Amino acid sequence: MKENAMIDQKTAPYAILLLRVTTGALFVVHGLTKLLVFTPAGTAGYFGSLGLPGWLGPLTMAIEIIGGVALIAGFATRIVSAGFVVLLLGAAFSAHWAKGFGWTAEGGGWEYPVMWAMVQASIALLGDGAYAVYPSALKKAA
């Protein structure tokens, strides 16, 4: 079987663009919700209530906003997406694991952040997609 025989090379960059922009926008919204609705102090307090250092809340908020904008723009997509994998798995295991699998469980289970971690892992593996303003440095071996 020919390598990449099942991948449409003409549309794949646009599929990656769609994933990049969609997930980037969702990260920006989550970060802005922490900033404008819950406030940095409230976010720090929530993280503290989970047994995490309070400073991790505002840091997460900043990462979500800056990283989300970077994904939308296509700025070092592979690196940003790989960073989000770490962030999302951290959220899954620190805040959601004990609540069970289903996201509909009270307080939200680990299903949703793990699924988003795998989406980000996929983007990190796929690359920048179309219209990236600063493509990732990873080059295909010749």
C-alpha positions as CSV (number, residue, x, y, z in Angstrom):
1,M,0.0,0.0,0.0
2,K,1.3,3.4,-1.0
3,E,2.2,5.7,2.0
4,N,-0.6,8.3,2.6
5,A,-2.8,6.5,0.0
6,M,-5.9,7.3,2.1
7,I,-5.0,11.0,2.8
8,D,-6.2,13.6,0.4
9,Q,-3.1,15.8,0.2
10,K,-5.2,18.7,-1.3
11,T,-7.7,19.0,1.5
12,A,-5.6,17.8,4.5
13,P,-4.0,21.2,5.2
14,Y,-7.5,22.7,5.4
15,A,-8.7,20.0,7.8
16,I,-5.8,20.8,10.0
17,L,-6.5,24.5,9.7
18,L,-10.1,23.8,10.8
19,L,-8.9,21.8,13.8
20,R,-6.3,24.4,14.7
21,V,-8.7,27.4,14.5
22,T,-11.6,25.6,16.3
23,T,-9.5,24.4,19.2
24,G,-7.6,27.7,19.4
25,A,-10.9,29.6,19.7
26,L,-12.1,27.2,22.4
27,F,-8.9,27.7,24.4
28,V,-9.2,31.5,24.1
29,V,-12.8,31.3,25.3
30,H,-11.9,29.1,28.3
31,G,-9.0,31.5,29.2
32,L,-11.1,34.6,28.8
33,T,-13.8,33.0,31.0
34,K,-11.2,32.5,33.7
35,L,-10.0,36.1,33.3
36,L,-13.3,38.0,32.9
37,V,-15.9,35.8,34.7
38,F,-14.0,33.9,37.4
39,T,-11.2,36.5,37.7
40,P,-7.5,35.6,38.2
41,A,-8.1,35.6,42.0
42,G,-11.1,33.3,41.7
43,T,-9.3,31.0,39.3
44,A,-6.3,30.8,41.7
45,G,-8.8,30.0,44.5
46,Y,-10.4,27.3,42.5
47,F,-7.1,25.7,41.7
48,G,-6.2,25.9,45.4
49,S,-9.4,24.2,46.3
50,L,-8.3,21.2,44.2
51,G,-5.1,21.0,46.1
52,L,-3.0,22.6,43.4
53,P,-0.8,25.7,43.8
54,G,-3.1,28.8,43.3
55,W,-0.6,30.4,40.9
56,L,-1.3,27.6,38.5
57,G,-4.8,29.0,37.8
58,P,-3.7,32.3,36.4
59,L,-0.8,30.6,34.6
60,T,-3.3,28.2,33.0
61,M,-5.5,31.1,32.0
62,A,-2.6,32.9,30.3
63,I,-1.5,29.7,28.5
64,E,-5.0,29.1,27.2
65,I,-5.4,32.6,25.9
66,I,-1.9,33.0,24.4
67,G,-1.8,29.4,23.1
68,G,-5.3,29.7,21.7
69,V,-4.3,32.8,19.7
70,A,-1.1,31.0,18.6
71,L,-3.2,28.0,17.2
72,I,-5.6,30.3,15.4
73,A,-2.7,32.1,13.8
74,G,-0.7,29.0,13.1
75,F,2.3,30.1,15.2
76,A,4.5,27.1,16.1
77,T,1.5,24.8,16.0
78,R,3.3,21.6,16.8
79,I,4.9,23.0,19.9
80,V,1.7,24.8,21.2
81,S,-0.4,21.7,20.6
82,A,2.2,19.5,22.4
83,G,2.1,21.9,25.3
84,F,-1.7,21.7,25.4
85,V,-1.5,17.9,25.6
86,V,0.4,18.3,28.9
87,L,-2.0,21.0,30.2
88,L,-5.1,18.9,29.3
89,L,-3.7,15.6,30.7
90,G,-2.8,17.6,33.9
91,A,-6.4,18.8,34.1
92,A,-7.7,15.3,33.5
93,F,-5.7,13.7,36.2
94,S,-5.7,16.5,38.8
95,A,-9.2,17.8,38.6
96,H,-11.4,15.3,36.8
97,W,-10.0,11.7,37.3
98,A,-11.7,11.1,40.7
99,K,-15.1,12.2,39.2
100,G,-15.2,9.2,36.9
101,F,-15.2,8.8,33.1
102,G,-18.3,10.7,31.9
103,W,-18.1,14.4,31.4
104,T,-21.7,14.6,32.5
105,A,-20.7,13.4,36.0
106,E,-21.0,16.1,38.7
107,G,-17.9,18.3,38.4
108,G,-17.0,16.7,35.0
109,G,-15.2,13.4,34.4
110,W,-11.9,12.9,32.6
111,E,-13.4,11.9,29.2
112,Y,-13.6,15.5,27.8
113,P,-10.1,16.7,28.7
114,V,-8.5,13.4,27.6
115,M,-10.4,13.6,24.3
116,W,-9.1,17.2,23.8
117,A,-5.6,16.1,24.7
118,M,-5.8,13.5,21.9
119,V,-7.1,16.1,19.5
120,Q,-4.1,18.3,20.3
121,A,-1.7,15.3,20.0
122,S,-3.2,14.7,16.5
123,I,-2.6,18.4,15.6
124,A,1.0,18.2,16.9
125,L,1.6,15.1,14.7
126,L,-0.1,16.5,11.7
127,G,1.6,19.9,11.7
128,D,0.6,23.4,10.9
129,G,-2.0,23.1,8.1
130,A,-2.9,25.8,5.7
131,Y,-2.2,29.6,6.3
132,A,0.2,29.2,9.2
133,V,1.9,32.5,9.9
134,Y,4.9,30.9,11.6
135,P,5.2,27.2,10.7
136,S,6.7,24.8,13.2
137,A,10.4,24.1,12.8
138,L,10.0,20.3,12.3
139,K,11.0,19.5,8.7
140,K,10.2,16.3,6.8
141,A,13.3,14.2,6.3
142,A,14.4,14.1,2.7
